[in-house]
Amino acid sequence: MSFQDLPAPLQAALTGRGYAEPTPVQSAVLQPETAGRDLLVSAQTGSGKTVAYGLALAPELMGDAPRLPPAAAPLALIVAPTRELALQVKAELAWLYAPAGGRIVSCVGGMDPVAERRMLSHGAHIVVGTPGRLRDHLERGNLDPSALRAVVLDEADEMLDLGFQEELEAILEEVPEGRRTLMFSATVPRGIAALAKGYQRDALRIEATSADVSHGDIEHRALLVAPHELERAVVNLLRLEDPRIAMVFCATRAAVARLQGNLSERGFSTVALSGELSQAERNRALQNLRDGRARVCVATDVAARGIDLPDLGLVIHAEMPRDPETLLHRSGRTGRAGRKGISVLLVPHTRRRVGERLVAAAKIKATWGPAPSAEAVRARDAERLVEQALALAAEEPADDDVAVARRLLADPAIAGRGVEGLAAALVRVLRAPLPAPEEIAEIADRAPPRAPREAPSAAAPGGADEGGVWFRMDVGRDGRADPKWLLPFLCRRGHVTRQEIGRIRVLARETQFEVAPYAAQRFAAAARRGEGEDAHIRIIPMQPVKGPARRPRR
Ligand code: AMP
């Protein structure tokens, strides 16, 4: 199916936008057998689903006419879970239906309801809104449902997750029998199936979620990081990849506020998106990202839903998502509209198993590795600085600049250092605005052994027959070396889990303990650095520490 069979004004809009070929979900909903039928479509954001239902509605909106009739009572209603998504849908349908003379009105929570009522009273072809606000307008008689020929539920699963079932049912009860109902949903859990059964007639099921289609342009990485170094890893990733726009996900509003504050302090231009912002603040944040005033958006899951920023090149999951669907939704903010994107899952090494399960359940292929080191960032900086300086030097210089350059070269202070000194000064100026990279402890890229459940002192770590590497620390019975304090301290200090610590001998003035062979190098490196109030406690290996041995098989 191509765009050629569509009404001329729609074709003109698509051509104007540079969209030559339909995406798979667009092709699917435009097949002849879908005409006039209810549809239940699995499609993710980024798949082109908005244009897909926009095009699918053309027969209901335009019939055989060359243009839309004058705007009166709305012909189609689109319900979306969040304000952002609703406004994005409105923007997308606005250009699609502009040549056909379309008038689209939005009704969303957080916006002025009186202005919306006024817009509705002037007539509309399509109304787009969030569930609560649409129900309000229906109940108050501002929104006349009598002429509706089609209803679209966009991100239906998300609307149920957000607790909008009652609003959706109230809306669906109001619209005339015989209308077309299109449901779009990333997943089809039981609640969605029930909604479809109750409110659709003989719906055609369309699957357009093939991993290749929606995630083909996303490179997934999973990086093992010490739990207290997540933020440093975020800093180095942002610096290394240097995307035009990056989105960093946290689990809570408090974490968003904290991370945004810390990133800003380091010199990143950031905005935050979380539920506590007013609509105006959210719009401003998104606008700052679009026009380049901000480059990093720190967000919670709900706040970032449906956001479409084509320049977004990097997604960082600073806190692991709670389920595979969230992992996919978050990752889907990048790699949009045919562009490439990178999605990085930061996995605290103590939760590696959880991370592995998450990646497997999301059916994505991720490359595992360590977080980028400060050295890697500096090396990339060097390349970029050279490129930047060469590009500057290639430009035709302005006369004023040449005059200053001549004065500089003639100055005895500069003449002594020569061109190298001048070039180094230029590099310093170019480097100045870049946030400093962070030193990060090396984490061995090894799976931990399956946890032995015995008490730590009962067996050697990493396998009963296999000896661990012994370390010594200068706190003994005379200090506070009791097991209650010891184990958590060692895990914290050495970035290991309890299972990776083996036998412990508390002596009078020192404590000796064993670390699983595969974790010994990591432990030694982390323990050497020491942080916080216990940093003065010295920990040294009692035998040579070799590279990570093979993980024991059980
Ligand atoms: P959506 O899945 O609706 O969020 O759309 C994702 C992005 O793809 C939006 O920026 C659309 O404008 C864009 N898009 C939609 N249809 C096409 C197409 N046929 N070709 C290229 N890009 C498209």
Residues whose N, C-alpha, C, O or C-beta is under 5 A from the ligand:
A	BS01	AMP	Y19 E21 P22 T23 Q44 T45 G46 S47 G48 K49 T50 V51 D308 A337
